[in-house]
Amino acid sequence: MQGKHLYEYAILRVVPRVEREEFINVGVLLCSKKENFLKCKVSLDISKLKALDPEADAQLFENYLESLDQICQGKANGSPISQQDTPSRFRWLTANRSSMIQTSRPHGGFSDDLEATLEELYDLFVA
């Protein structure tokens, strides 16, 4: 039987050299509109980052990823995006853009435990 909570998720990717279109999966965003749930789990593997671009600024990427986490949590920090509702923040985070932080297209599913699903997706796509 399917879980009772409809959710969407996207994989967070770091693209150190956008022109090469190479990326590493660094996290998962998970959103459930009905449950007002939006969280991300992120970790940056510096060795993978340096394998794609030895000159990459790891601290810069860490800062960008921390900003995304702040947006997920709805913490203001001067960002008007953080003030939007949960689904709007998820849509903004997953919007298609050509930048050093990108996401996969959103995918959906059902879950009884959103926190556990976030962990499972992270283990599947990132760990």
N, C-alpha and C positions, 0 to 999 in steps of 0.2 A: 504494500500500500504506500502511496506517495505521502510525503510529509504535508503538513497543513500550511506552511508558510511559503508563499510564492516569493522567489528572490531572483535577482539578476547579479551576475558577477562579471568581472573583466580582469584580465591579467595585466599587471603593470610591467612595463619594459623600459630598460635603459638603452638608449641608442647613442653611444658616445660619438660616433661620426655619422651624422644623419645621411650624408651623401653616399655612404656605403650600405646603408639599410641593414646593418648587422645589429642584433640586439641580444640582451640577456633578460630573462624573466627575473624580476626582483620582488614581486608582490602580487597580492590579490585584493581587489575591491569587491565587497559584497553589500548589496542593498536590498532591503525589503520595504517597499513603500507602506504597506499596511501596518507593519510592525515599527515603522519609523526607525529603521535600523540601517546604519551605514558605517562600515568599519573597513579598515585595511590592515593587512599584515605584510610587512616589508622587511627585507634584509638584502643588503648589497654585498655581493661577493667580490671583494676588491681584486682578487686574482683573475676572475673572469673578466672584470672590467678592464684590467691592464692587458689581458690577452687580446682584447679587441682594439685597445688604444693605449699604448704604453704612456702616452702623455696626458691621459685623462685625469681631471681634477676630481678625485674621489670625494673630497669634502664638499665640493659644489653639488655633486649628485646627492650626497647625504642631506644637504640643506633642502634641495628640491623635494626629496622624498618626505622629509619632515613637514614641509609646507603642505603636501598632499594629505598627510595624516591630520594636520590641524584643520584642514577643510572638511575632511570626513567627520571630525568631532564637532564641527560647527563653531570652533573657536575663532573669534574675530581677528585678532592680530592685524587689524587694519584692512582685511580683505572683505569686500562686499559679497563675494561668493559664499563666504562662511555664514552669512546671514540668511541665505536662501533655505528653502525647505529641503528635506532629505533627497527626494527624487531629483530636484533641480541641481543639487550639488553633484549627485551621481552622474547626471547627464553632462554637466560641465566637465567633470573629471574624465569622462570617457569620450568627449568630443574628438573627432578626428583632427589631428594636427601634425604638422611636420616639425617636431621638436626633439630634444634629447630625452624627454620622458613621454612615452606613448602608452596606449592601452590596446588590448585586443578589442574586437567587437564584443558587445555585451552578449552573454548567454544566460539562459534562464533555467530554473529548476524549482523543486519543492523540498522543504526541509522541516523536520520537527525541532531541530536545534540549530539555529543560525550560527552560533559561535563555533559549534563542532564542525559545521559545514565549511566555515571559513578556514579552519585548521586543515580539514581534509583537502580542500582545493589548494591550499598553500603547499601541503606535502606533495600533492600530485604534480603541480606545475612549477614550483620554485625550489623546494628543498632538495 
